[in-house]
Structures are given as C-alpha cells and as structure tokens.
Amino acid sequence: MGDENREMMRQMVREFVEKQVCPHVMEWDEAQVFPVDTFKAMGQLGLMGVLVPEEYGGAGLGYDEYVDVIVEVARVCGSVGLSLAAHNSLCSGHILAFGNDEQKQRWLPKLATAEWIGAWALTEANTGSDALRMGTAAVLDGDEYVVNGAKNWITHGKSGDIAVVMVRTGEKARSHGVSALVIKKGTPGFTHGKKENKLGMRASETTELIFDNCRVPRENLLGEEGDGFRQAMKVLDGGRISIAALALGIAKGALAAATKYAKERHQFGQPIANFQGISFKLADMATEVEAAELLIRQACALKNRGEDVTKNSAMAKYYASEVAVRCATEAVQIFGGYGYTKDFPVEKYYRDSKLCTIGEGTSEIQKLVIAREVLK
Ligand SMILES: Cc1cc2nc3c(=O)[nH]c(=O)nc-3n(C[C@H](O)[C@H](O)[C@H](O)COP(=O)(O)OP(=O)(O)OC[C@H]3O[C@@H](n4cnc5c(N)ncnc54)[C@H](O)[C@@H]3O)c2cc1C
C-alpha cells in the first residue's frame, strides 16, 4: 500500500476509534464489557482480516498496515487493541499459515469480517511459559478426536465462535506430541469457565475453556498431527509483532497525554513542561517510543519478505512492552495526583501496559528466545 493510502487508512481507523471507542472506554473498562458490536463494526471496515488475502475475504495487507491499525486503536483503548491482535494474529493467523485451502475457505471469510470472533488456546493453569507440558489431550477415535482438559487465560473464551486449540496427541512435554485443532463453539463438551477479573485490559474478555469428552472432526486438524507446537511457536513469532504494536500504541497515547498536560498544568507560575525534571522525562519517553517503532518496523520488513522473524519479533515485543510500562508510569508521574484518578486516561495506560510484558510470552521468555538466537 502506498504512503497516501496508508495515511488514509490510518485516518479512517482514527476517526472510527474517536467516534465509536473513545466515548465508551472507561464504561467498558469499569464494567469489564467486551464490546462485541464494536468489534463486529471493525470487521465491516476490514480490520479483522488485515493480513488475510482477499481470496479469503480479508484486506490482504502487509505487516506495516497491520501495525498501523493496532497502534491507532491501542492509543485509545488497549483492550480493543489486544482483542484485535488476538483475533487477527493468533486465531486467523494460525489458520492462514497452517490450514489447507478447504479449511481456509471454510473459516477465514467469516473471521475476516468478524461474523465470527476467533480465539487461540495454548496456555493452561499449570503451563504458561512452559506450554509444552500442557495436559489437555486429544485421542483419535474413528474420524474424531476426543478432547479432555482445560485452557486458561483465553482471549474471547466466552464470546469466541471458533478456537484454535493446542492439544496433546502424543507423549507429554515432547514438541511432536502436540497438535492444533479448530473447535467450534457449540460443539458438545466444549464450554467456557471462569472469566478473569483483571488489573487492566478489562474490556478484553479472558476466560477458561473446558473440554469434556468433546468430539472434534479429524478434518479440523491443522497441518499434520504432532506439528502443533512448532506451528504455535511460528504463530507467536508473528503475534509478538502485534503485541509490540499494542505496546507502541499505549506508549504513544501516554506520551501524547503527558505532553499536552505538561504544557497546560501550571505550578510555581509556569507550565510544568518548563521544569527540566519533567521535560527530560518527555525526552526519554519520545526517544524510547521511536526506538520501539524502529524495532517493530524492522520485524515487519522481515515478516513481509517471508524471512525468519523469531529474534526480531521477540526483540520488538520485549523492548516495546517495557517502553509502554515506562511511558505509562512516567505519564502518571507527570499528571501528579490527577494521574492517580480515573478522570484522566493515564491510569488506564498504566494498568493496560503491564499486560504487554506478560501476554504471548513474558519479558523473561523474550530474553530467553533472543539469547537462544544470539548464541546459535
Ligand atoms: C490478559 C491476558 C490474555 C491472554 N490471552 C491468551 C490467549 O488468548 N491464549 C493463550 O494461550 N494464552 C493467553 N494468555 C496467557 C499468557 O500467554 C501467559 O499468561 C504467559 O505466557 C505467561 O504464563 P503464566 O501466566 O503461566 O506465567 P508463568 O509461566 O508461570 O511465569 C511466572 C513468572 O516466571 C517467569 N518465568 C517462567 N519461566 C521462566 C524461565 N525459564 N526463565 C526465566 N523466567 C521464567 C515468567 O517470566 C514470569 O515472570 C493471556 C494472558 C493474559 C494475562
């Protein structure tokens, strides 16, 4: 997409978010409402199938445009940004990368328009960073897998219409012992459990998934049996770019709010921006935001060219998410007491930003991935 069209798309997303998201951000946050209708309206704009090729009903755009969309959304509402990232990168991204043509035709057009909301389930109560030791198991019985177990922390666990679920089909804790199954809502034996009451990202729904003798057609297996863990790691390579973009959006939102406030708020007879103690905070924040964006754009370029992105997406995600937390923290400081209230947006950036250092692999796990690549 050319620069002019990209700017037009950013403008379109910005206007939508200003009108349809901004007025409701705190109401959704406080009530922990996942705004399904807004999500579907974003689907009508093509924002739920940004990377999905046009032949499967998507917008067929590249990673830079995808990052643009998430940043525009996240600078106003991290929760909607997180949901958008999980739907696009994880659920649709997994089917797009590893589904066969029939599977892509069957599921992607509905996901790309948000007629269906997508979920992706790897994590369990006892296995987060160490996902390979998952307990949820699927046993082949005729032409169906019988799935038993539970997944935790699943974005769209309740409202999702379809989920890509990583299950154990072989030996425990062996990478070739995991497979990826697509499971439709309403399949007997598939229900959702507890919804998490979270610190931040409260308008993004996070719940448990429960499988009790849930029978899934064998034709819902993505790729080969036993290839699910490798697939999940590849999906996360792309997904981490989206969490980095989410973090960048939050950091940009926090920086913009703090800059405006520093020019407006007077103490000792002058704007607080005149104090070096404040302006240097803004300088650090602005520098880190630009550095984070460069790392993200580098990962996008590699991804667009189809090159390996494991190290670069981990670097982008690690750095951008830590920057989001630092920027949000400093923004609260610049707002002083007002920053500690719900009357200004920075307390929400502060709460939401923390998810970015945890979801899709913690900062420690990103360092582990980066170190492994560096030491190769
Ligand atoms: C809002 C939200 C949405 C989520 N959405 C999804 C989703 O849609 N799908 C999904 O599958 N999962 C999802 N997750 C789960 C998320 O990916 C996990 O929470 C994350 O991977 C960390 O796992 P854990 O919470 O079990 O932490 P743990 O793995 O228990 O980690 C605890 C601490 O130990 C550290 N640690 C662990 N192992 C090491 C190590 N080897 N070296 C150094 N430090 C280590 C971690 O960095 C962390 O600080 C979501 C989580 C949240 C909070």
The ligand as an SDF file (V2000), in Angstrom:
LIG
                    3D

 53 58  0  0  0  0  0  0  0  0999 V2000
   -4.9660  -10.7030   29.5130 C   0  0  0  0  0  0  0  0  0  0  0  0
   -4.3180  -11.9770   29.0680 C   0  0  0  0  0  0  0  0  0  0  0  0
   -4.6980  -12.5470   27.8550 C   0  0  0  0  0  0  0  0  0  0  0  0
   -4.1460  -13.7620   27.4500 C   0  0  0  0  0  0  0  0  0  0  0  0
   -4.5930  -14.3350   26.2820 N   0  0  0  0  0  0  0  0  0  0  0  0
   -4.1490  -15.5860   25.9440 C   0  0  0  0  0  0  0  0  0  0  0  0
   -4.7070  -16.2670   24.8260 C   0  0  0  0  0  0  0  0  0  0  0  0
   -5.5750  -15.7330   24.1060 O   0  0  0  0  0  0  0  0  0  0  0  0
   -4.2580  -17.5190   24.5540 N   0  0  0  0  0  0  0  0  0  0  0  0
   -3.3120  -18.1410   25.3030 C   0  0  0  0  0  0  0  0  0  0  0  0
   -2.9610  -19.2690   25.0030 O   0  0  0  0  0  0  0  0  0  0  0  0
   -2.7680  -17.5180   26.3790 N   0  0  0  0  0  0  0  0  0  0  0  0
   -3.1640  -16.2570   26.7270 C   0  0  0  0  0  0  0  0  0  0  0  0
   -2.6370  -15.6200   27.8350 N   0  0  0  0  0  0  0  0  0  0  0  0
   -1.6600  -16.3250   28.6570 C   0  0  0  0  0  0  0  0  0  0  0  0
   -0.2540  -15.7330   28.5940 C   0  0  0  0  0  0  0  0  0  0  0  0
    0.3310  -16.0080   27.3620 O   0  0  0  0  0  0  0  0  0  0  0  0
    0.5210  -16.2970   29.7870 C   0  0  0  0  0  0  0  0  0  0  0  0
    0.0000  -15.6690   30.9360 O   0  0  0  0  0  0  0  0  0  0  0  0
    2.0030  -16.0560   29.6910 C   0  0  0  0  0  0  0  0  0  0  0  0
    2.5480  -16.8300   28.6680 O   0  0  0  0  0  0  0  0  0  0  0  0
    2.7480  -16.3620   31.0000 C   0  0  0  0  0  0  0  0  0  0  0  0
    2.3880  -17.5940   31.5240 O   0  0  0  0  0  0  0  0  0  0  0  0
    1.9820  -17.7020   33.0820 P   0  0  0  0  0  0  0  0  0  0  0  0
    0.9660  -16.6570   33.3090 O   0  0  0  0  0  0  0  0  0  0  0  0
    1.5820  -19.1020   33.3480 O   0  0  0  0  0  0  0  0  0  0  0  0
    3.2820  -17.3340   33.8610 O   0  0  0  0  0  0  0  0  0  0  0  0
    4.4510  -18.3400   34.3090 P   0  0  0  0  0  0  0  0  0  0  0  0
    4.9210  -19.1170   33.1290 O   0  0  0  0  0  0  0  0  0  0  0  0
    4.0240  -19.1120   35.5000 O   0  0  0  0  0  0  0  0  0  0  0  0
    5.5840  -17.3180   34.7350 O   0  0  0  0  0  0  0  0  0  0  0  0
    5.6790  -16.7260   36.0150 C   0  0  0  0  0  0  0  0  0  0  0  0
    6.9620  -15.9240   36.0890 C   0  0  0  0  0  0  0  0  0  0  0  0
    8.0980  -16.7930   35.9290 O   0  0  0  0  0  0  0  0  0  0  0  0
    8.8920  -16.3480   34.8500 C   0  0  0  0  0  0  0  0  0  0  0  0
    9.4890  -17.4970   34.1700 N   0  0  0  0  0  0  0  0  0  0  0  0
    8.8880  -18.6310   33.7500 C   0  0  0  0  0  0  0  0  0  0  0  0
    9.7660  -19.4480   33.1460 N   0  0  0  0  0  0  0  0  0  0  0  0
   10.9600  -18.8000   33.1410 C   0  0  0  0  0  0  0  0  0  0  0  0
   12.2660  -19.1050   32.6680 C   0  0  0  0  0  0  0  0  0  0  0  0
   12.5300  -20.2430   32.0120 N   0  0  0  0  0  0  0  0  0  0  0  0
   13.2550  -18.2030   32.8490 N   0  0  0  0  0  0  0  0  0  0  0  0
   13.0100  -17.0320   33.4980 C   0  0  0  0  0  0  0  0  0  0  0  0
   11.8010  -16.6890   33.9910 N   0  0  0  0  0  0  0  0  0  0  0  0
   10.7840  -17.5600   33.8080 C   0  0  0  0  0  0  0  0  0  0  0  0
    7.9530  -15.5880   33.9380 C   0  0  0  0  0  0  0  0  0  0  0  0
    8.6480  -14.6860   33.1000 O   0  0  0  0  0  0  0  0  0  0  0  0
    7.0700  -14.8910   34.9530 C   0  0  0  0  0  0  0  0  0  0  0  0
    7.7160  -13.7300   35.4140 O   0  0  0  0  0  0  0  0  0  0  0  0
   -3.1610  -14.3920   28.2480 C   0  0  0  0  0  0  0  0  0  0  0  0
   -2.7610  -13.7980   29.4470 C   0  0  0  0  0  0  0  0  0  0  0  0
   -3.3180  -12.6140   29.8650 C   0  0  0  0  0  0  0  0  0  0  0  0
   -2.8930  -12.0310   31.1800 C   0  0  0  0  0  0  0  0  0  0  0  0
  1  2  1  0
  2  3  1  0
  2 52  2  0
  3  4  2  0
  4  5  1  0
  4 50  1  0
  5  6  2  0
  6  7  1  0
  6 13  1  0
  7  8  2  0
  7  9  1  0
  9 10  1  0
 10 11  2  0
 10 12  1  0
 12 13  2  0
 13 14  1  0
 14 15  1  0
 14 50  1  0
 15 16  1  0
 16 17  1  0
 16 18  1  0
 18 19  1  0
 18 20  1  0
 20 21  1  0
 20 22  1  0
 22 23  1  0
 23 24  1  0
 24 25  2  0
 24 26  1  0
 24 27  1  0
 27 28  1  0
 28 29  2  0
 28 30  1  0
 28 31  1  0
 31 32  1  0
 32 33  1  0
 33 34  1  0
 33 48  1  0
 34 35  1  0
 35 36  1  0
 35 46  1  0
 36 37  1  0
 36 45  1  0
 37 38  2  0
 38 39  1  0
 39 40  1  0
 39 45  2  0
 40 41  1  0
 40 42  2  0
 42 43  1  0
 43 44  2  0
 44 45  1  0
 46 47  1  0
 46 48  1  0
 48 49  1  0
 50 51  2  0
 51 52  1  0
 52 53  1  0
M  END
$$$$
